Amino acid sequence: MRLLWLLACLLLVAPFLSGQDDEPSVRVYVPAPEVRVPEPVINIPTPAISVPVGAIVRDSVASLSESGTGFAGSNGIGVWGGDDWNDTLPTQGQWLMDVVYGDDNPQFTLRYRSTRDDAWDGYNSWSRSISLNEVQGITREQMFTPGQHVAFKLVRDAATFECDGWFANGQGSGTWKFVPSASFNNTLKQRGFTEPTPRQQFLLAATDFQLALLDELNAQKYEPFTTDDVVRMATHGISLKYVRDMKAAGYTFTSVPALIRMRDHGVAPAYIKALTAAGFTGLTAEQVLQARDHGINADYISSMTSLAHRKLALDELVRLRDHGVTPNFLAELAAAGYKDLSLDDLLRLRDHGVSASFIEDVRAHGYKNLSVDDLVKMRDHGVSAQYISEVRSTFPDASVQDLIRLRDHGVSTTFLRQYKDGRSIDEIIRLRDRGPHFN
């Protein structure tokens, strides 16, 4: 047993004894491997956002068309047209009225919440000037008391707005309730129209549509139109008065879309009368729209005709207006000695930036009675008053063509001062083209 125990001990210490020789021991350090853990890549999906561009465009167009009628409407997104007309009918909301003392046409506003597909859609506000004669159940005196409860009605052909609230010192507010007319839809059917949707009936009431408008259009032999067209007329400011005034001014149209275009483009009876007074009669609808869209008004026609010393055709006026030829431009040219110019010459001078001040600057340096061609060429080639002055100080007899040649060949005033001594214009130009080392 002792022998076995000694052998076991020798085996245990043998590794340590074997390293104690003459050779030095070497320890090798092996670095631990670098372990890189990649960062997790997290992909967060971008939410898809659907923007109702069509509704936004419709909203913008309607806002523009209504702004010229004295009637404004707005809502959260989209306007009433097409499918929107089938939205939930507003039956109540808030009213506001602001009355100025002595003014019989206060501003009346309807506000309410709207819903679409049984969900809240936003706030709406319609505002327009109304006549106090339209308001039933309240007097002007009640409106200007220190404060009292009021109840009144705004009766329309399509419905009645029953209003309740408070008025003090010309300002009132409260709540309204929409009460559709029981006979309105039947009356439309009798005239050959389909029954309007509840939303359409509300719009017709809010815009004070009058059934007499249908009779007037029928009397003027308009082409057949639909209930949707009726609502469009109402929301675009086509009233009975507008149609009658346009007829009195000498213009009737055969279709409702043409009538709506006229109203949308701001063609009012007063504008038609102004064109007639200026001698423009028998114009087509397209010609009237062209004149209105290009800013041809009575003042422009009168001033341009007077300065041109002849009657200008409508297409000539449109061209002049489009190119920025104003009465002031004509008057300044006339004062500079350029009268009775042709249409093309006027347009060339304006398009090439030849102003009366440019003509005067050129004239001050001795160039008088220049043709339109010369003036345009000088302006196009950058011949300024300062350039003329520098060239003339060296070459007093330089012609317009000489000035243009020098400018086209890049002869600057600095170059001219440096190399002018004893040289002609042709030599200066050759020197500039070839370089001073070829001199």
C-alpha positions as a Markdown table, in Angstrom:
| # | Residue | x | y | z |
|---|---|---|---|---|
| 1 | Met | 0.0 | 0.0 | 0.0 |
| 2 | Arg | 2.8 | 2.4 | 0.8 |
| 3 | Leu | 4.4 | 1.6 | -2.5 |
| 4 | Leu | 1.2 | 2.4 | -4.4 |
| 5 | Trp | 0.9 | 5.6 | -2.5 |
| 6 | Leu | 4.4 | 6.7 | -3.4 |
| 7 | Leu | 3.8 | 5.9 | -7.1 |
| 8 | Ala | 0.7 | 8.0 | -7.1 |
| 9 | Cys | 2.6 | 11.0 | -5.5 |
| 10 | Leu | 5.3 | 10.7 | -8.2 |
| 11 | Leu | 2.8 | 10.8 | -10.9 |
| 12 | Leu | 1.3 | 14.0 | -9.5 |
| 13 | Val | 4.6 | 15.9 | -9.2 |
| 14 | Ala | 6.1 | 14.6 | -12.4 |
| 15 | Pro | 4.8 | 17.4 | -14.7 |
| 16 | Phe | 6.4 | 20.1 | -12.5 |
| 17 | Leu | 9.7 | 18.3 | -12.2 |
| 18 | Ser | 10.0 | 17.8 | -16.0 |
| 19 | Gly | 10.0 | 21.6 | -16.7 |
| 20 | Gln | 13.1 | 22.2 | -14.4 |
| 21 | Asp | 15.8 | 21.6 | -17.1 |
| 22 | Asp | 18.5 | 23.8 | -18.6 |
| 23 | Glu | 16.2 | 25.1 | -21.4 |
| 24 | Pro | 14.2 | 28.3 | -20.5 |
| 25 | Ser | 10.5 | 27.9 | -20.6 |
| 26 | Val | 8.5 | 30.0 | -23.0 |
| 27 | Arg | 4.9 | 31.0 | -22.3 |
| 28 | Val | 2.8 | 31.8 | -25.4 |
| 29 | Tyr | -0.2 | 34.0 | -24.9 |
| 30 | Val | -3.0 | 33.5 | -27.5 |
| 31 | Pro | -5.5 | 36.4 | -27.6 |
| 32 | Ala | -9.0 | 35.4 | -27.1 |
| 33 | Pro | -11.0 | 35.6 | -30.4 |
| 34 | Glu | -13.0 | 38.8 | -30.9 |
| 35 | Val | -16.6 | 38.0 | -31.1 |
| 36 | Arg | -18.8 | 40.5 | -32.9 |
| 37 | Val | -22.5 | 40.4 | -32.4 |
| 38 | Pro | -24.3 | 42.1 | -35.3 |
| 39 | Glu | -26.8 | 44.8 | -34.3 |
| 40 | Pro | -30.4 | 43.8 | -35.0 |
| 41 | Val | -31.9 | 45.4 | -38.1 |
| 42 | Ile | -35.4 | 46.7 | -37.3 |
| 43 | Asn | -37.6 | 47.4 | -40.3 |
| 44 | Ile | -40.5 | 49.7 | -39.3 |
| 45 | Pro | -43.1 | 49.7 | -42.1 |
| 46 | Thr | -44.0 | 53.2 | -43.2 |
| 47 | Pro | -47.8 | 53.7 | -42.8 |
| 48 | Ala | -49.6 | 54.2 | -46.1 |
| 49 | Ile | -51.3 | 57.6 | -46.1 |
| 50 | Ser | -54.1 | 58.2 | -48.5 |
| 51 | Val | -54.6 | 61.8 | -49.4 |
| 52 | Pro | -58.0 | 62.6 | -51.0 |
| 53 | Val | -56.6 | 64.8 | -53.7 |
| 54 | Gly | -59.9 | 64.9 | -55.6 |
| 55 | Ala | -61.7 | 66.2 | -52.5 |
| 56 | Ile | -59.1 | 68.9 | -51.9 |
| 57 | Val | -59.3 | 70.0 | -55.5 |
| 58 | Arg | -63.1 | 70.2 | -55.4 |
| 59 | Asp | -62.8 | 72.2 | -52.1 |
| 60 | Ser | -60.5 | 74.7 | -53.7 |
| 61 | Val | -62.6 | 75.1 | -56.9 |
| 62 | Ala | -65.8 | 75.6 | -54.9 |
| 63 | Ser | -64.1 | 78.1 | -52.6 |
| 64 | Leu | -62.9 | 80.1 | -55.6 |
| 65 | Ser | -66.3 | 80.0 | -57.3 |
| 66 | Glu | -68.3 | 80.9 | -54.3 |
| 67 | Ser | -66.0 | 83.7 | -53.2 |
| 68 | Gly | -67.2 | 85.9 | -56.0 |
| 69 | Thr | -70.8 | 85.6 | -55.2 |
| 70 | Gly | -71.0 | 87.2 | -51.8 |
| 71 | Phe | -71.5 | 83.6 | -50.4 |
| 72 | Ala | -68.8 | 81.6 | -48.7 |
| 73 | Gly | -68.8 | 78.0 | -47.7 |
| 74 | Ser | -66.2 | 75.8 | -46.1 |
| 75 | Asn | -65.9 | 72.5 | -44.4 |
| 76 | Gly | -63.3 | 70.1 | -43.0 |
| 77 | Ile | -62.5 | 68.3 | -46.3 |
| 78 | Gly | -64.4 | 68.2 | -49.6 |
| 79 | Val | -67.4 | 70.2 | -50.7 |
| 80 | Trp | -70.9 | 69.3 | -51.5 |
| 81 | Gly | -71.0 | 67.9 | -55.0 |
| 82 | Gly | -71.6 | 64.5 | -56.6 |
| 83 | Asp | -71.5 | 61.8 | -53.9 |
| 84 | Asp | -71.1 | 64.4 | -51.1 |
| 85 | Trp | -74.7 | 65.5 | -51.7 |
| 86 | Asn | -75.8 | 62.2 | -50.2 |
| 87 | Asp | -74.2 | 62.9 | -46.8 |
| 88 | Thr | -76.2 | 63.2 | -43.6 |
| 89 | Leu | -78.5 | 66.2 | -43.6 |
| 90 | Pro | -77.6 | 68.8 | -41.0 |
| 91 | Thr | -80.7 | 69.6 | -39.0 |
| 92 | Gln | -79.4 | 72.1 | -36.5 |
| 93 | Gly | -76.4 | 74.2 | -35.6 |
| 94 | Gln | -75.4 | 77.7 | -34.6 |
| 95 | Trp | -76.2 | 81.0 | -36.3 |
| 96 | Leu | -74.4 | 84.4 | -36.2 |
| 97 | Met | -75.6 | 87.8 | -37.4 |
| 98 | Asp | -73.7 | 91.0 | -37.5 |
| 99 | Val | -75.8 | 94.2 | -38.2 |
| 100 | Val | -74.2 | 97.6 | -38.8 |
| 101 | Tyr | -76.5 | 100.5 | -37.9 |
| 102 | Gly | -78.0 | 101.9 | -41.1 |
| 103 | Asp | -77.1 | 98.9 | -43.2 |
| 104 | Asp | -80.1 | 96.7 | -44.4 |
| 105 | Asn | -77.9 | 93.8 | -45.5 |
| 106 | Pro | -76.3 | 92.2 | -42.5 |
| 107 | Gln | -73.9 | 89.2 | -42.7 |
| 108 | Phe | -75.6 | 86.0 | -41.7 |
| 109 | Thr | -73.7 | 82.8 | -40.9 |
| 110 | Leu | -74.8 | 79.2 | -40.4 |
| 111 | Arg | -72.4 | 76.8 | -38.6 |
| 112 | Tyr | -72.8 | 73.2 | -37.9 |
| 113 | Arg | -71.1 | 69.8 | -37.6 |
| 114 | Ser | -71.2 | 67.4 | -40.5 |
| 115 | Thr | -71.1 | 63.7 | -40.7 |
| 116 | Arg | -70.2 | 61.3 | -43.4 |
| 117 | Asp | -70.9 | 57.6 | -43.3 |
| 118 | Asp | -72.3 | 58.0 | -39.8 |
| 119 | Ala | -68.9 | 59.4 | -38.6 |
| 120 | Trp | -68.0 | 63.0 | -37.6 |
| 121 | Asp | -66.5 | 64.8 | -40.6 |
| 122 | Gly | -65.8 | 68.3 | -39.4 |
| 123 | Tyr | -67.2 | 71.8 | -39.0 |
| 124 | Asn | -69.0 | 73.7 | -41.7 |
| 125 | Ser | -69.7 | 77.4 | -42.0 |
| 126 | Trp | -71.8 | 79.2 | -44.7 |
| 127 | Ser | -72.0 | 83.0 | -44.7 |
| 128 | Arg | -73.7 | 85.5 | -46.9 |
| 129 | Ser | -75.3 | 89.0 | -46.9 |
| 130 | Ile | -79.1 | 88.9 | -46.5 |
| 131 | Ser | -81.7 | 91.5 | -46.5 |
| 132 | Leu | -83.4 | 92.4 | -43.2 |
| 133 | Asn | -86.7 | 92.0 | -45.1 |
| 134 | Glu | -85.9 | 88.2 | -45.3 |
| 135 | Val | -85.9 | 87.9 | -41.5 |
| 136 | Gln | -89.3 | 87.2 | -40.0 |
| 137 | Gly | -90.1 | 87.8 | -36.4 |
| 138 | Ile | -87.5 | 90.3 | -35.3 |
| 139 | Thr | -87.1 | 94.1 | -35.7 |
| 140 | Arg | -84.1 | 96.3 | -36.1 |
| 141 | Glu | -84.9 | 97.8 | -32.7 |
| 142 | Gln | -84.6 | 94.4 | -31.0 |
| 143 | Met | -81.2 | 93.9 | -32.6 |
| 144 | Phe | -79.8 | 97.1 | -31.0 |
| 145 | Thr | -81.1 | 96.7 | -27.5 |
| 146 | Pro | -78.5 | 96.1 | -24.7 |
| 147 | Gly | -79.5 | 92.5 | -24.8 |
| 148 | Gln | -82.6 | 90.3 | -25.2 |
| 149 | His | -83.9 | 86.9 | -26.3 |
| 150 | Val | -85.0 | 86.7 | -29.9 |
| 151 | Ala | -86.7 | 84.1 | -32.1 |
| 152 | Phe | -87.0 | 84.5 | -35.9 |
| 153 | Lys | -87.3 | 82.6 | -39.1 |
| 154 | Leu | -85.5 | 82.7 | -42.4 |
| 155 | Val | -88.0 | 81.4 | -44.9 |
| 156 | Arg | -86.8 | 80.0 | -48.2 |
| 157 | Asp | -88.5 | 78.1 | -51.0 |
| 158 | Ala | -86.8 | 74.9 | -50.1 |
| 159 | Ala | -87.0 | 75.1 | -46.3 |
| 160 | Thr | -87.1 | 77.4 | -43.3 |
| 161 | Phe | -84.4 | 78.1 | -40.7 |
| 162 | Glu | -86.0 | 78.6 | -37.3 |
| 163 | Cys | -83.6 | 80.6 | -35.2 |
| 164 | Asp | -83.5 | 81.1 | -31.5 |
| 165 | Gly | -80.9 | 83.1 | -29.5 |
| 166 | Trp | -79.7 | 86.4 | -28.2 |
| 167 | Phe | -79.2 | 89.9 | -29.7 |
| 168 | Ala | -77.3 | 92.8 | -28.3 |
| 169 | Asn | -76.0 | 96.0 | -29.9 |
| 170 | Gly | -76.3 | 94.7 | -33.4 |
| 171 | Gln | -74.7 | 91.3 | -32.8 |
| 172 | Gly | -76.6 | 88.1 | -32.4 |
| 173 | Ser | -76.0 | 84.4 | -32.1 |
| 174 | Gly | -77.9 | 81.3 | -31.1 |
| 175 | Thr | -79.1 | 78.0 | -32.5 |
| 176 | Trp | -81.0 | 77.1 | -35.7 |
| 177 | Lys | -83.2 | 74.2 | -36.7 |
| 178 | Phe | -83.8 | 73.2 | -40.3 |
| 179 | Val | -87.4 | 72.6 | -41.3 |
| 180 | Pro | -87.7 | 71.3 | -45.0 |
| 181 | Ser | -90.6 | 72.5 | -47.0 |
| 182 | Ala | -93.2 | 69.8 | -47.5 |
| 183 | Ser | -94.3 | 71.1 | -50.9 |
| 184 | Phe | -90.9 | 71.9 | -52.4 |
| 185 | Asn | -90.0 | 68.5 | -53.7 |
| 186 | Asn | -93.5 | 68.1 | -55.3 |
| 187 | Thr | -93.1 | 71.4 | -57.0 |
| 188 | Leu | -89.8 | 70.3 | -58.5 |
| 189 | Lys | -91.4 | 67.1 | -59.7 |
| 190 | Gln | -94.2 | 69.0 | -61.4 |
| 191 | Arg | -91.5 | 70.9 | -63.3 |
| 192 | Gly | -89.9 | 67.7 | -64.5 |
| 193 | Phe | -87.1 | 67.4 | -62.0 |
| 194 | Thr | -86.1 | 64.5 | -59.8 |
| 195 | Glu | -86.5 | 64.8 | -56.0 |
| 196 | Pro | -83.4 | 66.3 | -54.4 |
| 197 | Thr | -81.5 | 64.5 | -51.7 |
| 198 | Pro | -81.9 | 65.9 | -48.2 |
| 199 | Arg | -78.4 | 67.4 | -48.5 |
| 200 | Gln | -79.3 | 69.1 | -51.8 |
| 201 | Gln | -82.5 | 70.5 | -50.3 |
| 202 | Phe | -80.4 | 72.0 | -47.5 |
| 203 | Leu | -78.0 | 73.6 | -50.0 |
| 204 | Leu | -80.9 | 75.1 | -52.0 |
| 205 | Ala | -82.3 | 76.6 | -48.8 |
| 206 | Ala | -79.0 | 77.9 | -47.6 |
| 207 | Thr | -78.3 | 79.6 | -50.9 |
| 208 | Asp | -81.8 | 81.0 | -51.1 |
| 209 | Phe | -82.7 | 79.2 | -54.4 |
| 210 | Gln | -85.9 | 80.4 | -55.9 |
| 211 | Leu | -88.2 | 78.3 | -57.9 |
| 212 | Ala | -88.9 | 81.3 | -60.1 |
| 213 | Leu | -85.4 | 80.8 | -61.5 |
| 214 | Leu | -86.5 | 77.6 | -63.2 |
| 215 | Asp | -89.4 | 79.4 | -64.8 |
| 216 | Glu | -87.1 | 82.2 | -66.1 |
| 217 | Leu | -84.7 | 79.7 | -67.6 |
| 218 | Asn | -87.5 | 77.9 | -69.3 |
| 219 | Ala | -88.8 | 81.2 | -70.7 |
| 220 | Gln | -85.4 | 81.9 | -72.1 |
| 221 | Lys | -85.4 | 78.5 | -73.7 |
| 222 | Tyr | -82.5 | 76.9 | -72.0 |
| 223 | Glu | -81.6 | 73.4 | -72.8 |
| 224 | Pro | -82.9 | 70.8 | -70.4 |
| 225 | Phe | -81.0 | 70.4 | -67.2 |
| 226 | Thr | -81.1 | 68.2 | -64.1 |
| 227 | Thr | -81.6 | 68.6 | -60.3 |
| 228 | Asp | -77.8 | 68.4 | -59.9 |
| 229 | Asp | -77.5 | 71.3 | -62.3 |
| 230 | Val | -80.0 | 73.2 | -60.2 |
| 231 | Val | -77.9 | 72.7 | -57.1 |
| 232 | Arg | -74.7 | 73.7 | -58.9 |
| 233 | Met | -76.4 | 76.9 | -60.1 |
| 234 | Ala | -77.4 | 77.7 | -56.5 |
| 235 | Thr | -73.9 | 77.0 | -55.0 |
| 236 | His | -72.2 | 78.9 | -57.8 |
| 237 | Gly | -74.2 | 82.1 | -57.3 |
| 238 | Ile | -76.7 | 81.9 | -60.1 |
| 239 | Ser | -79.7 | 83.8 | -58.9 |
| 240 | Leu | -82.9 | 84.9 | -60.5 |
| 241 | Lys | -81.6 | 88.5 | -60.5 |
| 242 | Tyr | -78.4 | 87.5 | -62.2 |
| 243 | Val | -80.1 | 85.7 | -65.1 |
| 244 | Arg | -82.6 | 88.6 | -65.6 |
| 245 | Asp | -79.8 | 91.2 | -65.4 |
| 246 | Met | -77.7 | 89.3 | -67.9 |
| 247 | Lys | -80.7 | 89.2 | -70.3 |
| 248 | Ala | -81.3 | 92.9 | -69.8 |
| 249 | Ala | -77.6 | 93.5 | -70.7 |
| 250 | Gly | -78.1 | 91.7 | -73.9 |
| 251 | Tyr | -76.8 | 88.2 | -73.2 |
| 252 | Thr | -78.7 | 85.0 | -72.8 |
| 253 | Phe | -77.2 | 81.5 | -72.9 |
| 254 | Thr | -78.6 | 78.2 | -74.0 |
| 255 | Ser | -77.1 | 76.0 | -71.4 |
| 256 | Val | -76.7 | 76.0 | -67.7 |
| 257 | Pro | -73.0 | 74.9 | -67.8 |
| 258 | Ala | -72.2 | 78.0 | -69.9 |
| 259 | Leu | -74.1 | 80.2 | -67.5 |
| 260 | Ile | -72.2 | 78.7 | -64.5 |
| 261 | Arg | -68.9 | 79.3 | -66.4 |
| 262 | Met | -69.8 | 83.0 | -66.8 |
| 263 | Arg | -70.5 | 83.4 | -63.1 |
| 264 | Asp | -67.4 | 81.5 | -62.1 |
| 265 | His | -65.2 | 83.8 | -64.2 |
| 266 | Gly | -66.7 | 86.9 | -62.7 |
| 267 | Val | -68.8 | 88.0 | -65.8 |
| 268 | Ala | -71.4 | 90.2 | -64.2 |
| 269 | Pro | -74.1 | 92.3 | -66.0 |
| 270 | Ala | -72.2 | 95.4 | -65.3 |
| 271 | Tyr | -69.2 | 94.0 | -67.2 |
| 272 | Ile | -71.4 | 93.2 | -70.2 |
| 273 | Lys | -72.8 | 96.7 | -70.1 |
| 274 | Ala | -69.3 | 98.1 | -70.1 |
| 275 | Leu | -68.3 | 96.1 | -73.1 |
| 276 | Thr | -71.4 | 97.2 | -74.9 |
| 277 | Ala | -70.8 | 100.8 | -74.1 |
| 278 | Ala | -67.3 | 100.4 | -75.5 |
| 279 | Gly | -68.7 | 99.2 | -78.8 |
| 280 | Phe | -68.4 | 95.5 | -78.3 |
| 281 | Thr | -71.7 | 94.0 | -79.0 |
| 282 | Gly | -72.8 | 90.6 | -80.2 |
| 283 | Leu | -69.9 | 88.8 | -78.6 |
| 284 | Thr | -70.0 | 85.1 | -78.1 |
| 285 | Ala | -69.8 | 83.5 | -74.7 |
| 286 | Glu | -66.2 | 82.5 | -75.4 |
| 287 | Gln | -65.2 | 86.0 | -76.4 |
| 288 | Val | -66.7 | 87.5 | -73.3 |
| 289 | Leu | -64.9 | 84.9 | -71.2 |
| 290 | Gln | -61.6 | 85.6 | -73.0 |
| 291 | Ala | -62.0 | 89.4 | -72.4 |
| 292 | Arg | -62.8 | 88.9 | -68.7 |
| 293 | Asp | -60.0 | 86.4 | -68.1 |
| 294 | His | -57.4 | 88.6 | -69.8 |
| 295 | Gly | -58.3 | 91.7 | -67.7 |
| 296 | Ile | -60.0 | 93.7 | -70.5 |
| 297 | Asn | -62.2 | 96.1 | -68.7 |
| 298 | Ala | -63.9 | 99.4 | -69.6 |
| 299 | Asp | -61.0 | 101.6 | -68.4 |
| 300 | Tyr | -58.5 | 99.6 | -70.3 |
| 301 | Ile | -60.5 | 99.7 | -73.5 |
| 302 | Ser | -61.2 | 103.5 | -73.2 |
| 303 | Ser | -57.6 | 104.4 | -72.4 |
| 304 | Met | -56.0 | 102.2 | -75.1 |
| 305 | Thr | -58.5 | 103.4 | -77.8 |
| 306 | Ser | -57.8 | 107.0 | -76.9 |
| 307 | Leu | -54.0 | 106.6 | -77.1 |
| 308 | Ala | -54.0 | 104.4 | -80.2 |
| 309 | His | -56.3 | 107.0 | -82.0 |
| 310 | Arg | -58.4 | 104.2 | -83.4 |
| 311 | Lys | -60.8 | 101.5 | -82.3 |
| 312 | Leu | -58.9 | 98.3 | -81.3 |
| 313 | Ala | -60.4 | 94.9 | -82.0 |
| 314 | Leu | -61.0 | 92.7 | -79.0 |
| 315 | Asp | -58.3 | 90.2 | -80.0 |
| 316 | Glu | -55.8 | 93.2 | -80.4 |
| 317 | Leu | -56.7 | 94.3 | -76.9 |
| 318 | Val | -56.2 | 90.8 | -75.5 |
| 319 | Arg | -52.7 | 90.6 | -77.2 |
| 320 | Leu | -51.7 | 94.0 | -75.9 |
| 321 | Arg | -52.9 | 93.1 | -72.4 |
| 322 | Asp | -51.1 | 89.8 | -72.4 |
| 323 | His | -47.8 | 91.4 | -73.4 |
| 324 | Gly | -48.1 | 94.0 | -70.6 |
| 325 | Val | -48.8 | 97.0 | -72.9 |
| 326 | Thr | -50.5 | 99.4 | -70.6 |
| 327 | Pro | -52.0 | 102.9 | -71.2 |
| 328 | Asn | -49.1 | 104.4 | -69.3 |
| 329 | Phe | -46.6 | 102.6 | -71.6 |
| 330 | Leu | -48.4 | 104.1 | -74.6 |
| 331 | Ala | -48.5 | 107.6 | -73.1 |
| 332 | Glu | -44.8 | 107.5 | -72.3 |
| 333 | Leu | -43.9 | 106.4 | -75.8 |
| 334 | Ala | -46.0 | 109.1 | -77.3 |
| 335 | Ala | -44.3 | 111.7 | -75.1 |
| 336 | Ala | -40.9 | 110.3 | -76.4 |
| 337 | Gly | -42.1 | 110.9 | -80.0 |
| 338 | Tyr | -43.4 | 107.5 | -80.9 |
| 339 | Lys | -47.0 | 107.8 | -81.7 |
| 340 | Asp | -49.4 | 105.8 | -83.8 |
| 341 | Leu | -47.2 | 102.7 | -83.8 |
| 342 | Ser | -48.5 | 99.5 | -85.2 |
| 343 | Leu | -49.6 | 96.6 | -83.0 |
| 344 | Asp | -46.5 | 94.6 | -83.8 |
| 345 | Asp | -44.2 | 97.5 | -83.1 |
| 346 | Leu | -45.8 | 98.1 | -79.7 |
| 347 | Leu | -45.5 | 94.4 | -78.8 |
| 348 | Arg | -41.8 | 94.3 | -80.0 |
| 349 | Leu | -40.9 | 97.4 | -77.9 |
| 350 | Arg | -42.6 | 96.0 | -74.8 |
| 351 | Asp | -41.3 | 92.4 | -75.3 |
| 352 | His | -37.7 | 93.6 | -75.8 |
| 353 | Gly | -37.7 | 96.0 | -72.8 |
| 354 | Val | -37.5 | 99.3 | -74.8 |
| 355 | Ser | -39.0 | 101.8 | -72.4 |
| 356 | Ala | -39.4 | 105.5 | -72.8 |
| 357 | Ser | -36.6 | 106.1 | -70.4 |
| 358 | Phe | -34.3 | 104.0 | -72.6 |
| 359 | Ile | -35.3 | 106.1 | -75.6 |
| 360 | Glu | -34.5 | 109.3 | -73.7 |
| 361 | Asp | -31.1 | 108.0 | -72.6 |
| 362 | Val | -30.2 | 107.1 | -76.1 |
| 363 | Arg | -31.4 | 110.4 | -77.4 |
| 364 | Ala | -29.4 | 112.3 | -74.8 |
| 365 | His | -26.2 | 110.9 | -76.4 |
| 366 | Gly | -27.2 | 112.2 | -79.8 |
| 367 | Tyr | -29.2 | 109.3 | -81.3 |
| 368 | Lys | -32.5 | 110.8 | -82.2 |
| 369 | Asn | -35.5 | 109.6 | -84.2 |
| 370 | Leu | -34.2 | 106.1 | -84.3 |
| 371 | Ser | -36.4 | 103.4 | -85.8 |
| 372 | Val | -38.1 | 100.7 | -83.8 |
| 373 | Asp | -35.7 | 98.2 | -85.3 |
| 374 | Asp | -32.6 | 100.2 | -84.2 |
| 375 | Leu | -34.0 | 100.6 | -80.7 |
| 376 | Val | -34.8 | 96.9 | -80.4 |
| 377 | Lys | -31.3 | 95.9 | -81.7 |
| 378 | Met | -29.6 | 98.2 | -79.3 |
| 379 | Arg | -31.6 | 96.9 | -76.3 |
| 380 | Asp | -31.1 | 93.3 | -77.4 |
| 381 | His | -27.3 | 93.7 | -77.8 |
| 382 | Gly | -26.8 | 95.3 | -74.5 |
| 383 | Val | -25.9 | 98.8 | -75.8 |
| 384 | Ser | -26.6 | 100.9 | -72.6 |
| 385 | Ala | -26.4 | 104.7 | -72.1 |
| 386 | Gln | -23.1 | 104.2 | -70.2 |
| 387 | Tyr | -21.6 | 102.1 | -73.0 |
| 388 | Ile | -22.7 | 104.7 | -75.6 |
| 389 | Ser | -21.0 | 107.5 | -73.5 |
| 390 | Glu | -17.7 | 105.6 | -73.3 |
| 391 | Val | -17.6 | 104.8 | -77.0 |
| 392 | Arg | -18.7 | 108.3 | -78.1 |
| 393 | Ser | -15.9 | 109.8 | -76.0 |
| 394 | Thr | -13.4 | 107.9 | -78.3 |
| 395 | Phe | -15.4 | 107.7 | -81.5 |
| 396 | Pro | -17.8 | 110.7 | -81.6 |
| 397 | Asp | -19.2 | 109.7 | -85.0 |
| 398 | Ala | -19.9 | 106.1 | -84.1 |
| 399 | Ser | -23.2 | 104.9 | -85.7 |
| 400 | Val | -25.8 | 102.6 | -84.1 |
| 401 | Gln | -24.3 | 99.7 | -86.1 |
| 402 | Asp | -20.8 | 100.6 | -84.8 |
| 403 | Leu | -22.1 | 100.4 | -81.3 |
| 404 | Ile | -23.7 | 97.1 | -81.8 |
| 405 | Arg | -20.6 | 95.6 | -83.6 |
| 406 | Leu | -18.3 | 96.8 | -80.7 |
| 407 | Arg | -20.7 | 95.3 | -78.2 |
| 408 | Asp | -21.1 | 92.0 | -80.0 |
| 409 | His | -17.3 | 91.5 | -80.3 |
| 410 | Gly | -16.9 | 91.9 | -76.6 |
| 411 | Val | -15.2 | 95.3 | -76.7 |
| 412 | Ser | -15.6 | 96.5 | -73.2 |
| 413 | Thr | -15.1 | 100.1 | -72.0 |
| 414 | Thr | -12.0 | 99.0 | -70.2 |
| 415 | Phe | -10.5 | 97.4 | -73.3 |
| 416 | Leu | -11.4 | 100.5 | -75.4 |
| 417 | Arg | -9.7 | 102.9 | -72.9 |
| 418 | Gln | -6.5 | 100.7 | -73.0 |
| 419 | Tyr | -6.2 | 100.3 | -76.8 |
| 420 | Lys | -8.0 | 103.2 | -78.3 |
| 421 | Asp | -5.1 | 105.5 | -79.2 |
| 422 | Gly | -4.7 | 105.8 | -83.0 |
| 423 | Arg | -6.9 | 102.9 | -83.9 |
| 424 | Ser | -10.2 | 102.8 | -85.9 |
| 425 | Ile | -13.3 | 100.9 | -84.8 |
| 426 | Asp | -12.4 | 98.0 | -87.2 |
| 427 | Glu | -8.9 | 97.8 | -85.8 |
| 428 | Ile | -10.2 | 97.8 | -82.2 |
| 429 | Ile | -12.5 | 94.9 | -83.2 |
| 430 | Arg | -9.7 | 92.9 | -84.9 |
| 431 | Leu | -7.5 | 93.5 | -81.9 |
| 432 | Arg | -10.2 | 92.2 | -79.6 |
| 433 | Asp | -10.9 | 89.2 | -81.8 |
| 434 | Arg | -7.3 | 88.1 | -82.2 |
| 435 | Gly | -5.7 | 89.3 | -79.0 |
| 436 | Pro | -3.2 | 92.1 | -78.3 |
| 437 | His | -0.2 | 89.8 | -79.1 |
| 438 | Phe | -1.2 | 89.9 | -82.8 |
| 439 | Asn | -1.0 | 93.6 | -82.9 |
